[in-house]
Amino acid sequence: MSNFLLYYFMMIMFLFGCMVFVSNRKHLLSVLLSLEFMVLSLFIFFFFYLNFMGFESYFSMFFLTFCVCEGVLGLSILVSMIRTHGNDYFQSFSVLQC
């Protein structure tokens, strides 16, 4: 019963992250934070699922490594955009000018 509640909680966490990702598109930093929240909920889900099934946690370490790379790429895009445009608003720049 507790495993069912844990999976339900992980699904709710992921759905809340998706709702924030879809609804708040004004700043790039808030979009990146919602993506990281979704990745964190997926990592916790994979970790508990692999432990429940009796598998090793090597896949979760690979997943965590790729998540860190994704976060670093998002932050580098954020820094590049702030240096060129002065802020992280999506409305302040055009895709054709970049």
C-alpha positions as a Markdown table, in Angstrom:
| # | Residue | x | y | z |
|---|---|---|---|---|
| 1 | Met | 0.0 | 0.0 | 0.0 |
| 2 | Ser | 2.8 | 2.4 | 0.8 |
| 3 | Asn | 4.5 | 1.8 | -2.6 |
| 4 | Phe | 1.2 | 2.7 | -4.3 |
| 5 | Leu | 1.1 | 6.0 | -2.3 |
| 6 | Leu | 4.8 | 6.7 | -3.2 |
| 7 | Tyr | 4.2 | 6.2 | -6.9 |
| 8 | Tyr | 1.0 | 8.4 | -6.7 |
| 9 | Phe | 3.1 | 11.1 | -4.9 |
| 10 | Met | 5.8 | 10.9 | -7.6 |
| 11 | Met | 3.1 | 11.2 | -10.4 |
| 12 | Ile | 1.6 | 14.3 | -8.6 |
| 13 | Met | 5.0 | 15.9 | -8.4 |
| 14 | Phe | 5.7 | 15.3 | -12.1 |
| 15 | Leu | 2.2 | 16.7 | -13.0 |
| 16 | Phe | 2.8 | 19.8 | -10.9 |
| 17 | Gly | 6.1 | 20.4 | -12.7 |
| 18 | Cys | 4.4 | 20.0 | -16.0 |
| 19 | Met | 1.7 | 22.4 | -15.0 |
| 20 | Val | 4.2 | 25.1 | -14.0 |
| 21 | Phe | 6.2 | 24.4 | -17.2 |
| 22 | Val | 3.2 | 25.0 | -19.4 |
| 23 | Ser | 1.6 | 27.9 | -17.5 |
| 24 | Asn | 4.6 | 30.1 | -16.6 |
| 25 | Arg | 6.5 | 31.0 | -19.8 |
| 26 | Lys | 7.6 | 34.5 | -19.0 |
| 27 | His | 11.1 | 33.9 | -17.6 |
| 28 | Leu | 13.6 | 31.4 | -18.8 |
| 29 | Leu | 14.8 | 30.8 | -15.3 |
| 30 | Ser | 11.3 | 29.7 | -14.1 |
| 31 | Val | 11.0 | 27.3 | -17.1 |
| 32 | Leu | 14.4 | 25.8 | -16.2 |
| 33 | Leu | 13.5 | 25.4 | -12.6 |
| 34 | Ser | 10.2 | 23.6 | -13.5 |
| 35 | Leu | 12.2 | 21.3 | -15.8 |
| 36 | Glu | 14.6 | 20.5 | -13.1 |
| 37 | Phe | 11.7 | 19.8 | -10.7 |
| 38 | Met | 10.3 | 17.3 | -13.2 |
| 39 | Val | 13.7 | 15.7 | -13.7 |
| 40 | Leu | 14.1 | 15.4 | -9.9 |
| 41 | Ser | 10.7 | 13.7 | -9.6 |
| 42 | Leu | 11.6 | 11.3 | -12.4 |
| 43 | Phe | 14.9 | 10.5 | -10.7 |
| 44 | Ile | 13.2 | 9.7 | -7.4 |
| 45 | Phe | 10.7 | 7.6 | -9.2 |
| 46 | Phe | 13.4 | 5.6 | -11.0 |
| 47 | Phe | 15.4 | 5.2 | -7.9 |
| 48 | Phe | 12.5 | 3.8 | -5.8 |
| 49 | Tyr | 11.3 | 1.7 | -8.7 |
| 50 | Leu | 14.7 | 0.1 | -9.3 |
| 51 | Asn | 15.1 | -0.5 | -5.6 |
| 52 | Phe | 11.6 | -2.1 | -5.3 |
| 53 | Met | 12.3 | -4.4 | -8.2 |
| 54 | Gly | 15.7 | -5.4 | -6.9 |
| 55 | Phe | 17.8 | -4.0 | -9.7 |
| 56 | Glu | 21.0 | -2.1 | -9.2 |
| 57 | Ser | 21.0 | 1.7 | -9.2 |
| 58 | Tyr | 23.5 | 2.2 | -12.0 |
| 59 | Phe | 20.7 | 3.4 | -14.4 |
| 60 | Ser | 19.8 | 6.1 | -11.9 |
| 61 | Met | 23.4 | 7.3 | -11.8 |
| 62 | Phe | 23.5 | 7.5 | -15.6 |
| 63 | Phe | 20.1 | 9.4 | -15.5 |
| 64 | Leu | 21.5 | 11.8 | -12.8 |
| 65 | Thr | 24.6 | 12.4 | -14.9 |
| 66 | Phe | 22.5 | 13.3 | -18.0 |
| 67 | Cys | 20.3 | 15.5 | -15.9 |
| 68 | Val | 23.3 | 17.5 | -14.6 |
| 69 | Cys | 24.4 | 17.9 | -18.2 |
| 70 | Glu | 21.0 | 19.2 | -19.1 |
| 71 | Gly | 21.0 | 21.6 | -16.3 |
| 72 | Val | 24.4 | 23.0 | -17.2 |
| 73 | Leu | 23.3 | 23.4 | -20.8 |
| 74 | Gly | 20.2 | 25.3 | -19.7 |
| 75 | Leu | 22.2 | 27.6 | -17.4 |
| 76 | Ser | 24.7 | 28.3 | -20.2 |
| 77 | Ile | 21.9 | 29.3 | -22.5 |
| 78 | Leu | 20.5 | 31.5 | -19.7 |
| 79 | Val | 23.8 | 33.3 | -19.2 |
| 80 | Ser | 24.3 | 33.7 | -22.9 |
| 81 | Met | 20.9 | 35.2 | -23.3 |
| 82 | Ile | 21.3 | 37.6 | -20.4 |
| 83 | Arg | 24.7 | 38.8 | -21.8 |
| 84 | Thr | 23.2 | 39.5 | -25.2 |
| 85 | His | 19.7 | 40.8 | -24.3 |
| 86 | Gly | 20.1 | 42.0 | -20.7 |
| 87 | Asn | 17.2 | 40.0 | -19.2 |
| 88 | Asp | 15.6 | 36.6 | -19.4 |
| 89 | Tyr | 12.2 | 37.6 | -20.7 |
| 90 | Phe | 11.0 | 35.6 | -23.7 |
| 91 | Gln | 9.1 | 38.6 | -25.1 |
| 92 | Ser | 12.2 | 40.8 | -25.3 |
| 93 | Phe | 13.9 | 39.0 | -28.2 |
| 94 | Ser | 13.0 | 37.7 | -31.6 |
| 95 | Val | 14.0 | 34.3 | -32.8 |
| 96 | Leu | 15.0 | 35.7 | -36.2 |
| 97 | Gln | 17.6 | 38.1 | -34.6 |
| 98 | Cys | 19.4 | 35.4 | -32.6 |
